[in-house]
Amino acid sequence: MEKILISGANGFLGSHLTDFCINQGKIVYGIDLPNRPLQNLSHYTKGQVQFSSEEKLKVFGTSIQIPTSNKSFVFLECDLNNANLLEKIILESNPNYIFHFGAQPLVIPSWEDPVGTIKTNVIGTINIFEVIKKHKLKTRVMIACTSAEYGTTTSVNRLLKESDPLLAIHPYGISKIATELLARQYYINFGIETINLRFFNQTGPRKKGDACADFISKIAKIELGLSEPVIEVGNLNPYRDFTGIKDSLKAIWMAATKGTPGETYNVCSSRKIQIRQILNIALSFSSKEIEIKENIPHKLRKTDEECILGDNSKIKKELGWNITVPIEETLKDMFDYWIDYYKKYGV
């Protein structure tokens, strides 16, 4: 039976990938930062999201294992900067595939703590590769990268290709460029099979912090009477490239099983969807009359490119991947998720 190691397993992509792999009959080892609420994985912990040190199981002499209800899922708390513990976990799990999705993933915190961002995203990645190199493990590593690496390249006003220049303009984007280059270096110099997945806007249930999630979570609160029927928004005119999580998971698994080592693949829809359209679709799910207040100052970004679209022709041609889920279906899944969430947890 194949074994999978997922860093960032409690995150948006990581938690959905955990579900996907378990449903495929794999043994999954998930790792994430210590003491984070397990909101995205609570279906494996009978709804419990917080655990005291007494409730955690001891592994390697330390209380880092969260007890789960599924024998195919082992969840361990580990900071990527803890090289010694990370080495023990990788050796113990001996995975066929490592999905390295753990990172400091936000732009603003990367400005506030660039050192911490670089440590987690760059040194944390090195810590994984060094274990594989040192012990000559036979595992394939998928790296979560980002369209933020393109930076000012977006000014070309066309679909962005994997071969376009990477001109990131913040520490987060720069840290992910470094991550990609490290993956390439470990492949070329040490033969470690690595594949970079350059994600554009990925969305779906459990997502937080993007336009889709912000709109829909607010509308769900309004629908349940937990919030006034008013939504403040920023600029609704830009166009973005949104991929639903169901299609994202197919892309991730195809890349893992069919991708060419050393290569980078854009994971994107190549669909031009206006933020205003996203809001209008989200509003259609509600029975309430909702007032929209546009261009609220604190909702506006300092820089807001008119259009950011990725070119997915490479992953389509080489791996046979295609977008199959309409954006309306993804947004409705998100609405249902947030309705259930607020009924269960409140605001």
N, C-alpha and C positions, 0 to 999 in steps of 0.2 A: 504494500500500500504506500502510495507516494506521500511524502511529508513536506509541508509548506511552512515557511517562517515568514510572518508578516510584521514588519515594524510599523508603528503607527496604527495598530489594529483597532484602536478605539476611535479613530478618526472617521471621516465621512467615507472616503474610498476604502480605507482599511477594514472597516466594519462590514461594508457590503461585500468586499472580497472574501472576508472570513466566512460569511454566509454562503457565498458562491462555492468556495472550495469544499466546505463541509458537505454541502448538497451534492457535490461531485464525488463524494466518498473519500476525500483526503483527510489526513491527520494534520490539524492546523495548530501551530505554535504562534500565539500572538503576543507581541510585546508592546508596551507603551509606558509613558511616564508614570512614576509612582503617584498614588493618591489622587488620580483623576477620577471624577464620577463616571461610572461605566454606563452612561445613558444609552450609548449606541450598541452596547453588548448585553444589556440587561435581560434579554430573552434567553441568555445562557446562564444567568445567575438568579433565576426565579424572581426577577424584578428588582433585586437589590442593586443599588448603584454605588453605595459607599461601604467600605469594609475596614474594620479596625485591625490593628496588627495582630490581635489575638485570633481573628477570624481567618487570617491568611495562612497558607500552608508554607512550611519551611522547605526551601530548595537551596542546595549548596550552603546550608547552615544559616540561611537568611529568610525571613518571612516575606516572600515576594510573589507567591502563587495565589491567585484568586480562585476559590473553588467554583467549578462550573458544573452544570447539570448535563453536559454533553461529553461523553468519553472521547470524542474525536477532537475536542478543543481544549488546549492547555494555554492559559493566559498568565503571563509573567510580567511583573513590573520591572522595568529596566530603563534607565537613562542611557541614551546612545553614547554619552560621554564616559560612561562607566565601562572602560575597555575590558577590564578583567571579568566582570560579570557577563558582559556581552559574549566574550569568548567562550565562557562555560556554557551559556545557553545555546550558542550555535553548534558547539561540539556535541552537546547532549541531544539536540534535536536532529542534527546531521541532515538538513533538509535537501530535497531534490531541487526546490526552488526557493529563493529568497525574494520577497517583494519588499523592497526598501521604500516604504511610504512614510516613514517617520521623519518629521522635520519641524522647524519653526517656519510656518507657512504664510505668515502675514507681513505685509509691506510696512505698515506704520511701526509695529514693534521692532522691525529690523533697523529702522532709523534710530529708535530709542535705545536699542541694545545691539549694535552691529557685531560686537565681539561675541555675545551669546549666540547670535544667529549663525555666525561663521563656525563657531565651535560645534554647535549641534548639527548643522547641515553639511559642513565640510569634514571636520574631524570625526564626527559621528559616522560618516560614510567610510572614511579611511579605516576606522575601527572595525567595520564589517569586512572590508576587503583584506585587511591584514590577517584576520583569522583564517580566511579561505586560502590566502597565499601561504601562510605559515604551515598549515596542516594539509595543504594540497587537497582540499575538499572538492568533490565533483558536484558542483551546484551551479545553477544558472541564476543570475541576479538581475531583477527588473528594477529600474530606478525611476521614481516619480519625479519628473521635471515639469517645467511650466512655460507657458507662452510669455510670461513676464521676462524671460530671457531675451526676447526680441527687442524689448525696449523701444528706442527711437526708430527701429527698423519699420515700425507700423506706419511711418510716414510715406511708405511706398504706395499706399492706397491700392493694394491688391491682396489676393490670398497669399499668406505667408508660408513659404516652403522650408523644409528642414535645412536646406543649404543656404538660407538667407543669413546675413550677419547677425550676431548676437550682441546687442548694444544696450544691455540692461542699465537702468538708471537709479537703482536702489540696492541696498545690501542684500535683500532677499533674492532678487534676480541674479545678482552677481554670485551669490553663494550657490545657486542652482547651476549656473554655467560651470563653476568650478567642480560641482558634483558630476556633471556630464563628462567633463574632461578627465576627471579621475577615473571614471568608469572605462573610458576609452583607453587610458594609460594602463590600467590593470589588465585589460583584455589584450592589448598589443604586447606588453612586456611579460605578462605572466600567464596568458592563456585563459584567464577567468572569463567565462561567457557572461557578457553583460549586454543589456538592452535598455536604452533610454526611451521613456514614454513622455513626450512633451505635451502635457495636458493644456488645452484651452479651457473655457468655462465648463466645468462638469457640475451637474445639478441633479437633484432628486430628493427623496425622503432622507431625513437626518442632516441635510445640508444646512449650514448657517452662514450668514454673512455675505451672501450674494444677492443680487436684485430679486431673483426668483424667490428665494427663501424669505427675504425681508417682506416682500409684498404679500406672499401667501400666508406666512405666519401671522401677520397683522390682520389679514382678512379673516382668518380662522378665529382669531380672538374676537373680532367684531361679530362674526356669525354666532358665536356662543354667548354673546352679551358680556364679554370680559373687557371690552374696550369701546370707547366712543366711535361712532361710524365716520371717522376722519382719518385720512392717511396723508402724511407729509412725505413728499418725494423730492428728489433732485431733478436732474436733467433727464428727460425721458426720450430725447431725440437720438442718442447714439445707437449704433447697431453692434451686436455682439454675436459670438459663435457659441451656442449652448448645445451640449451633448448630455442626454439623459443617462442616468446611471446604468440602466439595463444595457444600453449600447456600449457604454464605457467598459463594463465587465467583460463583454465579448472581445473588445479590443485588447484588453489587458491579457486575457487568457490566450488569445491567438498569438499575441506577441511573445508570450512566454513559451508556447509550444511550437510555433512556426517561424518566429522572428529570426533574423540574421544577427548573430553575435557581433557586437561592436557598432551596431546601427542605432539610429534615432528615428522614432516615428511620431509624427503629430497625431494626437488623439483629439479629433475635432469633427464638427458636423459639416463644415463649409456652407452652412445655412446662414443667411443674413437675416437676423431677427432683431427688430427694433425693441428697445426697452419698453416703449409705450405699448407695443403689441403684447409683451409679456404681462404687463399690468392689466390690460383689457381682458385677456384670457382668464387671468386670476380672478378678476371682478365677476366674471360670468358664473363662477362657482357659488357665489353668495346670493342669498335671498334678500339681503339688506340694501338699502339705498346708502351709498358710501360717497362722501365728499373727498375729492382729491385736491390737495394743495401742492402745486408744482413749484420747482425752483426755490425751495426753502434753503436759505444760506448754509445751514449746518449739514445739509444733505448733499451739497455740491462738492465735487472733487476739485482739487487744485488743477489737475490736468485730466481731461476727459476726451480721449480721441473719438472722432466721429464714427469710425468703423474699425473693428479688429476682427479679422477672419483668418482662419487657418486653411491650408491646403491639405486635404486628406488623401490625395491621389496615391501617395506612396504606400500607405497602409492598405488601401483598397486593392491596388495592383499586386503587391507582394504577398499579402496575407488573405485577401478575399473578404475583408471586412466591409460592411456597409451600415449606414444608418437605417434602422428599421422602425424606430419608435417615434411617433409624432410628438412635437413639443407639448401639444395639448394633453396627451396621455401622461407625460412626465409631470406636468404641473398639477393635474388632477390627483395623481398619486401623492404628490407633496401636500396638497390640500387635505386629503384624507388622513395623511400622517399627522399633520398639525392638529386637526380636530381631535384625533385620538390622544395625542400627546397632552393637549390642554385639559381634556376630560380626565386624564389620569394624574397629571402632575400639577395642574393649575398654571397660572401665569408664571 
